[in-house]
Amino acid sequence: PVGCCERCGKNRNGFMRLELAHIDSRKFIEHKTTDKDVLRLCGPSTESGTCHHWVESTREGREWMRVMQVRLMEGINAC
């Protein structure tokens, strides 16, 4: 489903929101952003405990994003 976090699988409800997290920083993308450039993650990115915060704040999160980028290129989505 489009309405779930691609890391934790929680779906959009009540207080949780989903955000598009760029795998590569927007300043490094020279083309128009596509669905292969972003992941849907629970947020906000500024709130600890959310998946968007985790991918932007930890080495493990950034490594996970790279794995997910390969999966996106292969046409495999987490949700």
ZAZA-999506 format. One record per residue: residue in three letters; chain; x, y, z of N, C-alpha, C in turn. Coordinates in Angstrom, 1 decimal, always signed. Example, Ala and Ser with C-alpha at 12.3 -4.5 7.8 and 13.67 -1.06 7.14 Angstrom:
<sites>
+------+-------+--------+---------+--------+---------+----------+--------+--------+---------+--------+
! rest ! kette ! n.east ! n.north !   n.up ! ca.east ! ca.north !  ca.up ! c.east ! c.north !   c.up !
+------+-------+--------+---------+--------+---------+----------+--------+--------+---------+--------+
!  ALA !     A !  +13.2 !    -5.7 !   +7.8 !   +12.3 !     -4.5 !   +7.8 !  +13.2 !    -3.3 !   +7.8 !
!  SER !     A !  +12.8 !    -2.2 !   +7.1 !   +13.7 !     -1.1 !   +7.1 !  +12.9 !    +0.0 !   +7.9 !
+------+-------+--------+---------+--------+---------+----------+--------+--------+---------+--------+
</sites>
This chain:
<sites>
+------+-------+--------+---------+--------+---------+----------+--------+--------+---------+--------+
! rest ! kette ! n.east ! n.north !   n.up ! ca.east ! ca.north !  ca.up ! c.east ! c.north !   c.up !
+------+-------+--------+---------+--------+---------+----------+--------+--------+---------+--------+
!  PRO !     A !   +0.8 !    -1.2 !   +0.0 !    +0.0 !     +0.0 !   +0.0 !   +0.9 !    +1.3 !   +0.0 !
!  VAL !     A !   +0.4 !    +2.3 !   -0.7 !    +1.1 !     +3.5 !   -0.8 !   +1.2 !    +4.2 !   +0.6 !
!  GLY !     A !   +0.3 !    +3.9 !   +1.5 !    +0.2 !     +4.6 !   +2.8 !   +0.9 !    +4.0 !   +3.9 !
!  CYS !     A !   +2.1 !    +3.4 !   +3.6 !    +2.9 !     +2.8 !   +4.7 !   +4.3 !    +3.2 !   +4.7 !
!  CYS !     A !   +4.9 !    +3.2 !   +5.9 !    +6.4 !     +3.5 !   +6.0 !   +7.1 !    +2.3 !   +5.4 !
!  GLU !     A !   +8.1 !    +2.6 !   +4.5 !    +8.8 !     +1.5 !   +3.9 !   +9.9 !    +0.9 !   +4.8 !
!  ARG !     A !  +10.1 !    +1.4 !   +6.0 !   +11.0 !     +0.8 !   +6.9 !  +10.2 !    +0.0 !   +8.0 !
!  CYS !     A !   +9.3 !    +0.6 !   +8.7 !    +8.7 !     +0.0 !   +9.8 !   +7.3 !    -0.6 !   +9.4 !
!  GLY !     A !   +6.8 !    -0.2 !   +8.3 !    +5.5 !     -0.8 !   +7.8 !   +4.3 !    -0.2 !   +8.4 !
!  LYS !     A !   +4.5 !    +0.8 !   +9.4 !    +3.3 !     +1.4 !  +10.0 !   +2.5 !    +2.1 !   +8.9 !
!  ASN !     A !   +1.2 !    +2.1 !   +9.0 !    +0.4 !     +2.8 !   +8.0 !   +0.0 !    +4.2 !   +8.5 !
!  ARG !     A !   -0.3 !    +5.0 !   +7.6 !    -0.7 !     +6.4 !   +7.9 !   -2.0 !    +6.4 !   +8.7 !
!  ASN !     A !   -1.9 !    +7.0 !   +9.9 !    -3.1 !     +7.1 !  +10.7 !   -2.9 !    +8.2 !  +11.7 !
!  GLY !     A !   -4.0 !    +8.7 !  +12.2 !    -4.0 !     +9.7 !  +13.3 !   -2.9 !   +10.7 !  +13.3 !
!  PHE !     A !   -1.9 !   +10.4 !  +14.2 !    -0.8 !    +11.4 !  +14.4 !   +0.4 !   +11.1 !  +13.5 !
!  MET !     A !   +0.6 !   +10.0 !  +13.0 !    +1.8 !     +9.7 !  +12.2 !   +1.6 !   +10.2 !  +10.8 !
!  ARG !     A !   +2.7 !   +10.7 !  +10.2 !    +2.7 !    +11.2 !   +8.8 !   +3.8 !   +10.5 !   +8.1 !
!  LEU !     A !   +3.6 !   +10.4 !   +6.8 !    +4.6 !     +9.9 !   +5.9 !   +5.3 !   +11.0 !   +5.2 !
!  GLU !     A !   +6.6 !   +10.9 !   +5.0 !    +7.3 !    +11.9 !   +4.2 !   +8.1 !   +11.2 !   +3.2 !
!  LEU !     A !   +8.5 !   +11.9 !   +2.1 !    +9.4 !    +11.4 !   +1.1 !  +10.8 !   +11.7 !   +1.5 !
!  ALA !     A !  +11.6 !   +10.7 !   +1.7 !   +13.0 !    +10.9 !   +2.1 !  +13.9 !   +10.6 !   +0.9 !
!  HIS !     A !  +14.7 !   +11.6 !   +0.5 !   +15.6 !    +11.5 !   -0.7 !  +16.7 !   +10.5 !   -0.3 !
!  ILE !     A !  +17.0 !    +9.6 !   -1.1 !   +18.1 !     +8.6 !   -0.9 !  +19.4 !    +9.4 !   -1.1 !
!  ASP !     A !  +19.5 !   +10.1 !   -2.2 !   +20.6 !    +11.1 !   -2.4 !  +20.1 !   +12.5 !   -2.1 !
!  SER !     A !  +20.9 !   +13.3 !   -1.5 !   +20.5 !    +14.6 !   -1.3 !  +20.0 !   +15.3 !   -2.5 !
!  ARG !     A !  +19.0 !   +16.1 !   -2.4 !   +18.4 !    +16.8 !   -3.6 !  +19.5 !   +17.6 !   -4.3 !
!  LYS !     A !  +20.5 !   +18.1 !   -3.6 !   +21.5 !    +19.0 !   -4.3 !  +22.4 !   +18.1 !   -5.2 !
!  PHE !     A !  +22.4 !   +16.8 !   -5.0 !   +23.2 !    +15.9 !   -5.9 !  +22.4 !   +15.3 !   -7.0 !
!  ILE !     A !  +21.1 !   +15.5 !   -7.1 !   +20.3 !    +14.9 !   -8.1 !  +20.1 !   +15.9 !   -9.2 !
!  GLU !     A !  +20.6 !   +15.6 !  -10.4 !   +20.6 !    +16.5 !  -11.5 !  +19.4 !   +16.4 !  -12.4 !
!  HIS !     A !  +18.5 !   +15.4 !  -12.1 !   +17.3 !    +15.2 !  -12.8 !  +16.1 !   +15.4 !  -12.0 !
!  LYS !     A !  +14.9 !   +15.4 !  -12.6 !   +13.7 !    +15.6 !  -11.8 !  +13.6 !   +14.3 !  -10.9 !
!  THR !     A !  +13.2 !   +14.5 !   -9.7 !   +13.1 !    +13.5 !   -8.7 !  +12.0 !   +12.5 !   -9.2 !
!  THR !     A !  +12.4 !   +11.2 !   -9.1 !   +11.4 !    +10.1 !   -9.5 !  +11.2 !    +9.2 !   -8.3 !
!  ASP !     A !  +10.3 !    +8.3 !   -8.4 !   +10.0 !     +7.3 !   -7.3 !  +11.2 !    +6.4 !   -7.0 !
!  LYS !     A !  +12.2 !    +6.4 !   -7.8 !   +13.4 !     +5.6 !   -7.6 !  +14.4 !    +6.4 !   -6.7 !
!  ASP !     A !  +14.1 !    +7.7 !   -6.5 !   +15.0 !     +8.6 !   -5.7 !  +14.6 !    +8.8 !   -4.3 !
!  VAL !     A !  +13.4 !    +8.3 !   -3.9 !   +12.8 !     +8.6 !   -2.6 !  +12.2 !    +7.4 !   -2.0 !
!  LEU !     A !  +12.1 !    +7.4 !   -0.7 !   +11.4 !     +6.4 !   +0.1 !  +10.3 !    +7.0 !   +0.9 !
!  ARG !     A !   +9.2 !    +6.4 !   +1.1 !    +8.2 !     +6.9 !   +2.0 !   +8.5 !    +6.4 !   +3.4 !
!  LEU !     A !   +8.7 !    +7.3 !   +4.3 !    +9.1 !     +7.0 !   +5.7 !   +8.3 !    +7.8 !   +6.7 !
!  CYS !     A !   +8.0 !    +7.2 !   +7.8 !    +7.3 !     +8.0 !   +8.9 !   +8.2 !    +9.1 !   +9.4 !
!  GLY !     A !   +7.6 !   +10.2 !   +9.7 !    +8.3 !    +11.4 !  +10.1 !   +7.6 !   +12.1 !  +11.2 !
!  PRO !     A !   +8.1 !   +13.3 !  +11.5 !    +9.0 !    +14.1 !  +10.7 !  +10.5 !   +13.7 !  +10.9 !
!  SER !     A !  +11.3 !   +14.2 !  +10.0 !   +12.7 !    +13.9 !  +10.0 !  +13.4 !   +14.5 !  +11.3 !
!  THR !     A !  +12.8 !   +15.5 !  +11.8 !   +13.3 !    +16.2 !  +13.0 !  +13.0 !   +15.6 !  +14.3 !
!  GLU !     A !  +12.1 !   +14.5 !  +14.3 !   +11.7 !    +13.9 !  +15.5 !  +12.4 !   +12.6 !  +15.7 !
!  SER !     A !  +13.1 !   +12.4 !  +16.8 !   +13.8 !    +11.2 !  +17.0 !  +12.7 !   +10.1 !  +17.2 !
!  GLY !     A !  +13.1 !    +8.9 !  +16.8 !   +12.1 !     +7.8 !  +16.9 !  +11.4 !    +7.5 !  +15.6 !
!  THR !     A !  +11.5 !    +8.4 !  +14.7 !   +10.8 !     +8.2 !  +13.4 !  +11.9 !    +7.6 !  +12.4 !
!  CYS !     A !  +11.4 !    +6.9 !  +11.4 !   +12.3 !     +6.3 !  +10.4 !  +13.0 !    +7.3 !   +9.6 !
!  HIS !     A !  +12.3 !    +8.4 !   +9.3 !   +13.0 !     +9.5 !   +8.5 !  +14.2 !   +10.0 !   +9.3 !
!  HIS !     A !  +14.0 !   +10.2 !  +10.6 !   +15.1 !    +10.7 !  +11.4 !  +16.2 !    +9.7 !  +11.5 !
!  TRP !     A !  +15.9 !    +8.4 !  +11.6 !   +16.9 !     +7.4 !  +11.7 !  +17.8 !    +7.3 !  +10.5 !
!  VAL !     A !  +17.2 !    +7.4 !   +9.3 !   +18.0 !     +7.3 !   +8.1 !  +18.9 !    +8.5 !   +7.9 !
!  GLU !     A !  +18.4 !    +9.7 !   +8.4 !   +19.3 !    +10.9 !   +8.2 !  +20.3 !   +11.1 !   +9.3 !
!  SER !     A !  +20.1 !   +10.3 !  +10.4 !   +20.9 !    +10.6 !  +11.6 !  +21.9 !    +9.5 !  +12.0 !
!  THR !     A !  +21.8 !    +8.3 !  +11.3 !   +22.7 !     +7.2 !  +11.7 !  +23.4 !    +6.6 !  +10.5 !
!  ARG !     A !  +24.5 !    +6.0 !  +10.7 !   +25.2 !     +5.3 !   +9.6 !  +24.4 !    +4.1 !   +9.2 !
!  GLU !     A !  +23.8 !    +3.4 !  +10.1 !   +23.0 !     +2.3 !   +9.8 !  +21.8 !    +2.7 !   +8.9 !
!  GLY !     A !  +21.2 !    +3.8 !   +9.2 !   +20.1 !     +4.3 !   +8.4 !  +20.5 !    +4.6 !   +7.0 !
!  ARG !     A !  +21.7 !    +5.3 !   +6.8 !   +22.2 !     +5.6 !   +5.5 !  +22.5 !    +4.3 !   +4.7 !
!  GLU !     A !  +23.1 !    +3.3 !   +5.4 !   +23.4 !     +2.1 !   +4.7 !  +22.1 !    +1.4 !   +4.3 !
!  TRP !     A !  +21.1 !    +1.4 !   +5.1 !   +19.8 !     +0.8 !   +4.8 !  +19.2 !    +1.5 !   +3.6 !
!  MET !     A !  +19.4 !    +2.8 !   +3.5 !   +18.9 !     +3.5 !   +2.3 !  +19.5 !    +3.0 !   +1.0 !
!  ARG !     A !  +20.8 !    +2.8 !   +1.1 !   +21.6 !     +2.3 !   -0.1 !  +21.0 !    +0.9 !   -0.5 !
!  VAL !     A !  +20.8 !    +0.0 !   +0.4 !   +20.2 !     -1.3 !   +0.1 !  +18.8 !    -1.1 !   -0.5 !
!  MET !     A !  +18.0 !    -0.2 !   +0.0 !   +16.7 !     +0.0 !   -0.5 !  +16.8 !    +0.6 !   -1.9 !
!  GLN !     A !  +17.8 !    +1.5 !   -2.2 !   +17.9 !     +2.1 !   -3.5 !  +18.1 !    +1.0 !   -4.5 !
!  VAL !     A !  +18.9 !    +0.0 !   -4.2 !   +19.1 !     -1.2 !   -5.1 !  +17.8 !    -1.9 !   -5.3 !
!  ARG !     A !  +17.0 !    -2.1 !   -4.3 !   +15.8 !     -2.8 !   -4.4 !  +14.8 !    -2.0 !   -5.3 !
!  LEU !     A !  +14.8 !    -0.7 !   -5.1 !   +13.9 !     +0.2 !   -5.9 !  +14.3 !    +0.0 !   -7.4 !
!  MET !     A !  +15.6 !    +0.0 !   -7.7 !   +16.0 !     -0.1 !   -9.1 !  +15.6 !    -1.5 !   -9.7 !
!  GLU !     A !  +15.5 !    -2.5 !   -8.8 !   +15.1 !     -3.8 !   -9.2 !  +13.6 !    -4.0 !   -9.2 !
!  GLY !     A !  +12.9 !    -2.9 !   -8.8 !   +11.4 !     -2.9 !   -8.9 !  +10.8 !    -3.5 !   -7.6 !
!  ILE !     A !  +11.6 !    -3.7 !   -6.6 !   +11.0 !     -4.3 !   -5.3 !  +10.8 !    -3.2 !   -4.3 !
!  ASN !     A !   +9.5 !    -3.1 !   -3.9 !    +9.2 !     -2.1 !   -2.8 !   +8.9 !    -2.8 !   -1.5 !
!  ALA !     A !   +9.2 !    -2.2 !   -0.4 !    +9.0 !     -2.7 !   +0.9 !   +7.5 !    -2.9 !   +1.2 !
!  CYS !     A !   +6.7 !    -2.0 !   +0.8 !    +5.2 !     -2.0 !   +1.1 !   +4.4 !    -2.5 !   -0.1 !
+------+-------+--------+---------+--------+---------+----------+--------+--------+---------+--------+
</sites>
